[in-house]
Amino acid sequence: MFGSMKSNEDYMRRCYELAISSGKKGHDSFGALLVYNGEILEEAENTADFEKHIFGHAEFNLVHKCANKYTDDIMEKSIVYTSCAPCERCLTAIASLGVHNIVCGVSYKEFCKLLPFDYHALDREGLLKQLGIDMKLTESVLEDDGMHVFEWWGGEYRPLEELIAEMDEVKRNN
């Protein structure tokens, strides 16, 4: 549908392009892909609108595009690529499709540098396994590049160092 690429890095670059596009539109900067047999079947950007209480994470939007469109066999053999490790809501939505592999650009640990709380390790694969869901999460693909995608968060360019310093200050004051 969208064409073939060759490596995790190629797919991740496309996720980052989608994320920047989303950020420039005023949304949070996230992007996601569904890849089957080396071909991108679907793409999605973040469209969340917090003021309207609309949950439009890129991965969730991708799940909506894929639901009832592709067979279970295709979904089981597909890989979801996402610019950043998915939130738990998105992670379970992806699992509901029957996808067993997710490749993330920015890891949970690194993303926490941009959040008002510290990172706490969580065995997401193990938790899903307890529910009977086999999932492999691969993190940190072109992670340095991925962190810079957040410079476009919400439609206004701000240097990464400034964003991290701002969150460090928030964490110090909590």
VENSULJO-V566601 format. One record per pair of residues at least 24 apart in sequence whose C-alpha atoms are under 7 Angstrom apart, sorted by sequence separation. I is the first residue (numbers start at 0). J is the second residue. D is the distance in whole Angstrom. If there is no record, write none. Layout:
BEGIN
{{I J D} {I J D}}
END
This chain:
BEGIN
{{21 45 6} {74 98 5} {75 99 6} {18 44 6} {31 57 6} {71 97 7} {17 44 6} {30 57 5} {31 58 6} {29 57 6} {31 61 7} {59 89 5} {62 92 7} {66 96 7} {58 89 6} {62 93 6} {5 37 7} {106 138 5} {4 37 6} {59 92 7} {105 138 7} {106 139 5} {3 37 5} {4 38 7} {99 133 6} {100 134 6} {101 135 6} {102 136 6} {103 137 6} {104 138 6} {105 139 5} {3 38 4} {99 134 4} {100 135 5} {101 136 5} {102 137 5} {103 138 5} {104 139 5} {105 140 7} {2 38 6} {3 39 6} {99 135 6} {100 136 6} {101 137 6} {102 138 6} {103 139 6} {104 140 4} {2 39 6} {103 140 6} {104 141 6} {105 142 5} {1 39 5} {35 73 7} {104 142 5} {0 39 6} {1 40 6} {0 40 5} {105 145 6} {35 76 7} {104 145 6} {105 146 7} {35 77 5} {34 77 5} {35 78 7} {33 77 7} {34 78 5} {33 78 6} {34 79 6} {33 79 5} {32 79 6} {33 80 6} {32 80 5} {31 80 5} {32 81 6} {113 162 7} {31 81 4} {113 163 6} {30 81 6} {31 82 6} {112 163 6} {115 166 6} {30 82 5} {114 166 6} {29 82 6} {113 166 6} {29 83 7} {112 166 7} {115 169 6} {116 170 6} {115 170 6} {82 145 7} {18 82 7} {14 81 6} {15 82 6} {14 82 5} {11 80 7} {10 80 7} {11 82 6} {11 104 6} {28 148 7} {28 149 6} {28 151 6} {28 152 5} {27 152 5} {26 152 7} {27 153 5} {26 153 5} {23 151 6} {25 153 4} {26 154 6} {11 140 7} {19 148 6} {22 151 5} {25 154 4} {15 145 7} {18 148 7} {22 152 5} {24 154 6} {22 153 5} {23 154 4} {8 140 7} {19 151 6} {22 154 5} {8 141 7} {15 148 6}}
END
